[in-house]
Amino acid sequence: MKKTVKLLFTFLLVVFVANFAKAQLDPLTFTVRTMNFKYYDDLGNLLDPNNYLNNVAKFEFDLCIQQTNTPANDAEIMRFALGQYYWNLNVGAGFPGDTTGFLGYASVVYKPLSTTFSNPNAIPTSPTFLAKNAATDILSPDGYPVGTARSSIRMNSNIALGSSSDVQVSGVYPGTRVGTYIVTKKVTAVNPSPFFPDVYAHMRYRQGPLNVNSSNPFTKIFAYNGLGGLSTEVTYKGTYLIDTTGGGAFPVELASFVATTNRNIVNLNWSTASESNNSGFDIERKAVNATEWTKVGNVAGNGTVSEARNYTFSDRASTGRFNYRLKQIDYNGNFEYFNLSSEVEVGIPAKFDMSQNYPNPFNPSTKINYDLPKDGQVSITLFDMTGRQVATIVNEAKTAGYYTVQFNASNLSSGMYFYRIAASDFVSTKKMVLIK
């Protein structure tokens, strides 16, 4: 009896928590958009959207999600947890000669660096193009008539994000870009038919009950509110649009973003294919296991340009593993994130070293870098020209790594001084000049 009561209590608690989480997200609304369609011929040339007839071999589109309610408090902020996206394509209508759904002659790929989610784990996995046959396809609630040949584009769910991930969905049109996707038709002598023009007119979001031919083949969205809690399905709170206006282009198209390291200097290099209203980039860094990002620098943008631009930034990091991202900022204050796809690792130094102070001469502050290949006691002391010790800059135990110490000499007179490091069996002395 006690066991039954306990099980009943547990069940009721789970139901209460789930309903409470759902109630917390009730004010939330959002829009998912498929937009910014571009079409290419089999040579990769961009086609005129007003005159491309039936020679489309490849098309691409942006997938975006935008929070549409205005949050009155933290509980009404949409924080992304999971998304999976499915579209049907009516390949029979207006597309002569291919009533069988391309016979599988197509592929879908994610365009690298195209997401503006702050966490790249929000990107859906395994995008695929699935050919369907009119005779065997099962009708799903997408508005197409029974018997129509429907292919589908399918993006399986991303790895579910935890409540601490804090991946907020933008409320600024057109929202956060999940990614740009490229669908390529494999034009062959056996099946030469290209894609039809105006692909968007033939696309429908797949929504509704399970299709018996596949597991969960329809669009779903899960989210947290700004207070954390439980991940809750919010699919029913969304509006799903195939946006044919062609608007909503993002201000910066990133072409590359890479990092190299030299000792503890991380060199970041990125390039843009085009820019619109680009004020600049904040460079942000965090330790791999940390949750908070730190701004480490800023690089000015080029406003509006249609040709490629290259950027570089160098960051001095401590020993460890780090993530980097760019926060691209418009002149109007809107921003989007671009994440470095790989971690950056800064190892321990190979040998003891101490740099020349910089700036030198200085007034009144200067910096000294020093490297420790192993743990131990470190002292850096300052002497005047007579050999008298006038300051202790460092005197403590340190772990192996790269260090920078700032020294303020406001209480000393102008002149030449000597500073000396002693760590393990390593001793080095250098000069510095104070000019007031």
C-alpha positions as CSV (number, residue, x, y, z in Angstrom):
1,M,0.0,0.0,0.0
2,K,2.8,2.4,1.0
3,K,4.6,1.6,-2.2
4,T,1.5,2.4,-4.3
5,V,1.0,5.7,-2.5
6,K,4.6,6.6,-3.1
7,L,4.4,5.8,-6.8
8,L,1.2,7.8,-7.1
9,F,2.8,10.8,-5.3
10,T,5.8,10.6,-7.6
11,F,3.6,10.5,-10.7
12,L,1.5,13.5,-9.5
13,L,4.7,15.4,-8.8
14,V,6.1,14.8,-12.3
15,V,2.8,15.9,-13.8
16,F,2.7,19.0,-11.6
17,V,6.3,20.0,-12.5
18,A,5.7,19.4,-16.2
19,N,2.4,21.5,-16.1
20,F,4.2,24.2,-14.1
21,A,7.0,24.4,-16.7
22,K,4.5,24.5,-19.5
23,A,2.6,27.3,-17.7
24,Q,5.8,29.3,-17.3
25,L,6.3,29.2,-21.0
26,D,2.7,30.0,-22.0
27,P,3.4,33.7,-22.7
28,L,6.2,32.7,-25.1
29,T,5.6,32.9,-28.9
30,F,8.0,32.5,-31.8
31,T,8.3,32.3,-35.5
32,V,10.4,29.8,-37.5
33,R,11.3,31.1,-41.0
34,T,12.7,29.4,-44.1
35,M,13.9,32.4,-46.1
36,N,16.6,34.0,-48.3
37,F,16.3,31.5,-51.1
38,K,19.1,31.6,-53.7
39,Y,19.4,29.5,-56.8
40,Y,22.4,28.3,-58.8
41,D,23.0,26.5,-62.1
42,D,25.2,23.3,-62.4
43,L,28.3,25.5,-62.7
44,G,27.6,27.2,-59.4
45,N,26.6,30.5,-61.0
46,L,24.0,32.5,-59.0
47,L,20.8,32.8,-61.0
48,D,18.6,35.8,-61.6
49,P,15.5,35.1,-59.4
50,N,13.4,36.6,-62.2
51,N,14.8,34.6,-65.0
52,Y,16.1,31.2,-64.1
53,L,13.5,29.0,-65.7
54,N,14.1,25.2,-65.2
55,N,17.9,25.1,-64.9
56,V,18.3,25.1,-61.1
57,A,20.9,22.6,-60.0
58,K,21.4,23.9,-56.4
59,F,19.5,26.1,-54.0
60,E,20.2,27.4,-50.5
61,F,18.1,28.9,-47.7
62,D,18.4,30.3,-44.2
63,L,16.6,28.7,-41.3
64,C,15.8,31.3,-38.6
65,I,13.9,31.4,-35.3
66,Q,12.7,34.6,-33.7
67,Q,11.0,35.2,-30.4
68,T,7.9,37.3,-31.1
69,N,6.5,38.1,-27.7
70,T,8.1,41.0,-25.8
71,P,9.4,39.5,-22.5
72,A,8.0,41.3,-19.5
73,N,10.4,39.5,-17.2
74,D,13.0,36.7,-17.1
75,A,10.3,34.0,-17.1
76,E,9.2,35.1,-20.6
77,I,12.7,35.0,-22.3
78,M,13.0,32.1,-24.8
79,R,16.1,30.0,-24.2
80,F,16.6,27.3,-26.8
81,A,16.9,23.6,-25.9
82,L,16.2,21.5,-28.9
83,G,14.9,21.8,-32.5
84,Q,14.2,19.4,-35.3
85,Y,13.0,20.6,-38.7
86,Y,11.2,18.8,-41.5
87,W,9.8,20.1,-44.8
88,N,7.9,18.4,-47.6
89,L,8.5,19.3,-51.2
90,N,5.8,18.9,-53.8
91,V,8.0,17.8,-56.6
92,G,5.1,16.8,-58.9
93,A,3.4,20.1,-59.2
94,G,4.8,22.2,-62.1
95,F,7.8,20.0,-62.5
96,P,7.5,17.9,-65.7
97,G,9.3,14.6,-66.0
98,D,10.0,13.9,-62.4
99,T,7.0,12.5,-60.5
100,T,9.1,10.2,-58.3
101,G,10.8,12.7,-56.1
102,F,14.3,13.0,-57.7
103,L,14.9,9.3,-57.1
104,G,17.2,10.3,-54.3
105,Y,19.5,12.4,-56.5
106,A,20.0,15.2,-54.0
107,S,22.0,16.1,-50.9
108,V,21.7,18.6,-48.1
109,V,24.6,20.2,-46.3
110,Y,25.0,22.8,-43.5
111,K,27.1,25.8,-44.6
112,P,30.0,26.1,-42.2
113,L,30.0,29.1,-39.8
114,S,26.5,30.1,-40.8
115,T,24.7,29.7,-37.4
116,T,24.3,32.8,-35.2
117,F,23.4,30.7,-32.1
118,S,25.9,31.4,-29.3
119,N,26.3,27.7,-28.8
120,P,27.0,25.6,-32.0
121,N,25.4,22.6,-30.3
122,A,22.1,24.1,-31.1
123,I,22.6,23.2,-34.8
124,P,20.3,20.2,-35.9
125,T,22.2,17.1,-37.0
126,S,22.2,14.9,-40.1
127,P,20.4,17.0,-42.7
128,T,19.2,14.7,-45.4
129,F,17.1,14.8,-48.6
130,L,14.6,11.9,-48.8
131,A,13.0,11.0,-52.1
132,K,9.4,9.8,-51.9
133,N,7.1,8.1,-54.4
134,A,3.5,9.2,-55.1
135,A,2.3,5.6,-55.0
136,T,3.7,4.8,-51.6
137,D,3.9,8.1,-49.8
138,I,1.7,8.6,-46.8
139,L,-0.2,11.8,-46.6
140,S,0.9,14.1,-43.8
141,P,-0.9,17.4,-42.8
142,D,1.1,19.6,-45.2
143,G,-1.7,20.8,-47.5
144,Y,-0.7,18.6,-50.5
145,P,-3.2,16.4,-52.2
146,V,-3.2,12.6,-51.8
147,G,-1.0,10.9,-54.4
148,T,1.3,13.8,-54.9
149,A,5.0,12.9,-55.1
150,R,6.6,14.5,-52.1
151,S,10.3,14.5,-51.3
152,S,11.4,15.8,-47.9
153,I,14.3,17.7,-46.3
154,R,14.9,16.4,-42.8
155,M,17.1,17.9,-40.0
156,N,17.2,15.7,-36.9
157,S,17.3,17.3,-33.5
158,N,20.4,18.8,-32.0
159,I,21.9,17.4,-28.8
160,A,19.5,18.6,-26.2
161,L,21.0,21.7,-24.4
162,G,21.0,21.9,-20.6
163,S,19.3,24.7,-18.7
164,S,22.7,26.3,-18.0
165,S,23.5,26.7,-21.7
166,D,21.5,30.0,-21.8
167,V,21.1,30.0,-25.5
168,Q,18.7,32.9,-26.0
169,V,16.6,33.3,-29.1
170,S,16.8,36.8,-30.7
171,G,13.7,38.9,-30.7
172,V,15.0,41.1,-33.6
173,Y,13.8,40.2,-37.1
174,P,14.6,37.8,-38.7
175,G,15.8,36.2,-35.4
176,T,18.6,33.8,-34.7
177,R,19.9,32.0,-37.7
178,V,19.9,28.3,-37.1
179,G,22.0,27.9,-40.2
180,T,22.3,28.2,-43.9
181,Y,21.6,25.0,-45.9
182,I,22.5,24.0,-49.4
183,V,20.5,21.5,-51.4
184,T,22.3,20.1,-54.5
185,K,20.7,18.2,-57.3
186,K,23.0,15.5,-58.8
187,V,22.2,16.2,-62.4
188,T,23.1,13.0,-64.4
189,A,22.4,11.6,-67.9
190,V,20.0,9.1,-66.2
191,N,18.0,11.7,-64.4
192,P,18.9,15.1,-65.9
193,S,15.9,17.1,-64.5
194,P,17.0,20.0,-62.4
195,F,15.1,21.5,-59.5
196,F,12.1,23.6,-60.3
197,P,12.3,27.3,-59.9
198,D,10.7,29.0,-56.9
199,V,11.4,26.1,-54.6
200,Y,9.8,28.0,-51.7
201,A,6.4,27.8,-53.4
202,H,6.6,24.0,-53.2
203,M,7.8,23.7,-49.6
204,R,5.7,23.0,-46.5
205,Y,6.7,22.4,-42.9
206,R,5.9,18.9,-41.9
207,Q,3.8,19.1,-38.7
208,G,1.4,16.8,-37.0
209,P,1.2,13.1,-35.9
210,L,3.9,10.5,-36.5
211,N,4.4,9.2,-39.9
212,V,4.5,5.4,-39.7
213,N,7.4,5.3,-42.1
214,S,9.8,7.2,-39.9
215,S,10.5,8.2,-36.3
216,N,9.3,11.7,-35.4
217,P,9.4,13.1,-39.0
218,F,8.0,16.5,-38.2
219,T,9.0,19.8,-36.8
220,K,9.5,20.2,-33.0
221,I,10.9,22.9,-30.8
222,F,11.7,22.7,-27.1
223,A,12.8,25.6,-24.9
224,Y,13.4,26.9,-21.3
225,N,12.3,30.2,-20.0
226,G,14.8,32.7,-18.6
227,L,14.6,31.1,-15.1
228,G,15.8,27.7,-16.2
229,G,13.7,24.9,-15.0
230,L,12.6,22.0,-17.3
231,S,12.9,21.8,-21.0
232,T,9.4,21.9,-22.4
233,E,7.9,21.4,-25.9
234,V,6.7,24.7,-27.3
235,T,6.0,23.6,-30.9
236,Y,2.4,24.6,-30.5
237,K,3.5,28.2,-29.6
238,G,5.2,28.7,-32.9
239,T,4.3,30.1,-36.3
240,Y,6.1,28.3,-39.2
241,L,6.6,30.4,-42.4
242,I,8.2,29.9,-45.8
243,D,9.2,33.5,-46.3
244,T,9.2,34.4,-50.0
245,T,10.0,38.1,-49.6
246,G,13.8,37.5,-49.8
247,G,14.3,40.0,-47.0
248,G,15.9,39.6,-43.7
249,A,19.5,39.1,-44.9
250,F,22.0,39.0,-42.1
251,P,24.5,41.9,-42.0
252,V,27.7,39.8,-42.2
253,E,28.5,36.7,-44.2
254,L,31.5,35.0,-42.6
255,A,33.7,33.2,-45.0
256,S,36.3,31.7,-42.5
257,F,37.3,31.8,-38.9
258,V,40.5,30.1,-37.7
259,A,43.0,30.2,-34.8
260,T,46.7,29.5,-34.5
261,T,48.8,29.5,-31.3
262,N,52.4,30.6,-30.7
263,R,53.3,29.9,-27.1
264,N,50.5,31.6,-25.2
265,I,49.6,34.0,-28.0
266,V,46.3,33.0,-29.8
267,N,46.1,34.5,-33.3
268,L,42.5,34.7,-34.6
269,N,42.0,35.3,-38.3
270,W,38.6,35.7,-40.0
271,S,37.3,37.0,-43.3
272,T,33.9,38.2,-44.5
273,A,32.4,37.7,-47.9
274,S,30.2,40.8,-47.5
275,E,29.1,43.2,-44.8
276,S,26.2,45.5,-44.3
277,N,26.0,48.1,-41.5
278,N,28.9,46.4,-39.7
279,S,30.2,48.5,-36.8
280,G,32.7,45.8,-35.7
281,F,33.5,42.7,-33.8
282,D,33.9,42.0,-30.1
283,I,36.2,39.1,-29.4
284,E,35.1,36.9,-26.6
285,R,36.8,34.0,-24.8
286,K,35.9,31.4,-22.1
287,A,37.5,28.4,-20.6
288,V,36.1,25.2,-22.1
289,N,34.4,24.1,-18.9
290,A,33.2,27.7,-17.9
291,T,29.8,29.2,-18.7
292,E,30.7,32.9,-18.7
293,W,32.3,34.7,-21.7
294,T,34.8,37.5,-21.3
295,K,35.4,40.2,-23.8
296,V,39.1,40.4,-24.7
297,G,39.1,42.9,-27.5
298,N,37.4,44.7,-30.3
299,V,38.1,45.1,-34.0
300,A,36.3,47.7,-36.1
301,G,34.2,46.6,-39.1
302,N,34.0,48.0,-42.6
303,G,30.4,49.3,-42.6
304,T,28.9,48.1,-45.9
305,V,31.0,46.4,-48.5
306,S,30.3,43.7,-51.1
307,E,33.8,42.3,-51.4
308,A,35.9,40.2,-49.0
309,R,37.5,41.7,-45.9
310,N,40.2,40.1,-43.7
311,Y,40.6,40.6,-39.9
312,T,43.1,39.5,-37.3
313,F,43.4,39.7,-33.5
314,S,46.0,38.4,-31.1
315,D,45.1,37.4,-27.5
316,R,47.5,36.5,-24.7
317,A,46.0,33.5,-22.8
318,S,47.0,31.5,-19.8
319,T,47.5,27.7,-19.9
320,G,44.3,25.8,-20.6
321,R,41.7,25.0,-23.2
322,F,39.5,27.8,-24.5
323,N,36.6,28.6,-26.8
324,Y,36.5,31.9,-28.8
325,R,33.6,33.6,-30.6
326,L,33.0,36.9,-32.5
327,K,30.2,39.2,-31.5
328,Q,29.4,41.1,-34.7
329,I,27.6,44.4,-33.9
330,D,25.6,46.6,-36.2
331,Y,25.6,50.4,-36.0
332,N,22.1,50.1,-34.6
333,G,23.2,47.9,-31.7
334,N,21.9,44.5,-33.1
335,F,24.4,41.7,-32.9
336,E,25.0,38.1,-33.8
337,Y,27.6,35.5,-32.8
338,F,30.1,33.5,-34.8
339,N,31.8,30.6,-32.9
340,L,35.2,29.2,-33.6
341,S,34.5,25.6,-34.5
342,S,37.4,24.1,-32.5
343,E,38.9,24.5,-29.1
344,V,42.2,26.3,-28.6
345,E,44.7,24.7,-26.3
346,V,47.6,26.6,-24.7
347,G,50.1,24.2,-23.2
348,I,52.7,24.8,-20.5
349,P,56.0,26.6,-21.5
350,A,59.0,24.5,-22.6
351,K,61.5,26.5,-20.5
352,F,61.8,29.3,-18.0
353,D,61.8,32.8,-19.4
354,M,61.3,36.4,-18.5
355,S,60.6,39.2,-21.1
356,Q,61.8,42.7,-21.3
357,N,59.3,45.0,-19.6
358,Y,56.9,46.9,-21.8
359,P,56.6,49.8,-22.3
360,N,60.2,50.7,-21.6
361,P,60.9,53.5,-20.8
362,F,57.7,53.8,-18.8
363,N,55.7,56.1,-16.5
364,P,54.5,55.0,-14.1
365,S,53.3,51.4,-15.0
366,T,54.9,48.7,-16.9
367,K,54.3,45.0,-17.6
368,I,56.6,41.9,-17.3
369,N,55.9,38.5,-18.8
370,Y,57.4,35.4,-17.4
371,D,57.1,31.6,-18.2
372,L,57.3,28.7,-15.8
373,P,57.6,25.1,-17.1
374,K,56.9,23.7,-13.6
375,D,55.4,24.6,-10.3
376,G,57.5,26.4,-7.7
377,Q,58.3,29.5,-5.7
378,V,58.8,32.7,-7.8
379,S,60.3,36.0,-6.9
380,I,60.8,39.1,-9.0
381,T,62.7,41.9,-7.2
382,L,63.7,45.4,-8.2
383,F,67.1,47.1,-7.5
384,D,68.4,50.6,-8.0
385,M,71.8,51.5,-9.5
386,T,73.5,51.0,-6.2
387,G,72.2,47.4,-5.8
388,R,69.7,48.3,-3.1
389,Q,66.4,46.4,-3.3
390,V,63.6,48.9,-3.7
391,A,60.6,46.8,-4.5
392,T,59.3,43.2,-4.5
393,I,57.2,42.6,-7.6
394,V,56.3,38.9,-7.2
395,N,57.0,36.6,-4.2
396,E,54.7,33.6,-4.2
397,A,54.2,30.0,-5.3
398,K,53.0,29.6,-8.9
399,T,51.9,26.7,-11.0
400,A,53.4,26.1,-14.4
401,G,52.2,28.5,-17.1
402,Y,52.4,31.9,-18.7
403,Y,52.2,35.0,-16.5
404,T,52.0,38.8,-16.8
405,V,52.6,41.1,-13.9
406,Q,52.0,44.8,-13.9
407,F,54.3,47.0,-11.8
408,N,53.5,50.6,-10.7
409,A,56.5,52.7,-9.9
410,S,54.7,55.9,-8.9
411,N,56.6,56.0,-5.6
412,L,60.0,55.8,-7.2
413,S,62.3,58.4,-8.8
414,S,63.2,58.6,-12.4
415,G,66.2,56.5,-13.4
416,M,67.5,53.1,-14.4
417,Y,66.6,50.0,-12.4
418,F,67.3,46.3,-12.5
419,Y,64.7,43.6,-12.1
420,R,65.6,39.9,-11.4
421,I,63.6,36.7,-11.5
422,A,64.5,33.7,-9.4
423,A,62.5,30.5,-9.9
424,S,63.9,27.0,-9.2
425,D,67.4,27.2,-10.6
426,F,66.5,29.9,-13.1
427,V,67.8,33.4,-12.6
428,S,67.6,36.3,-15.1
429,T,68.2,40.1,-14.7
430,K,67.1,42.9,-17.1
431,K,67.1,46.7,-17.1
432,M,64.1,49.1,-17.0
433,V,64.0,52.9,-17.3
434,L,61.5,55.1,-15.4
435,I,61.0,58.6,-16.8
436,K,58.7,61.0,-15.0
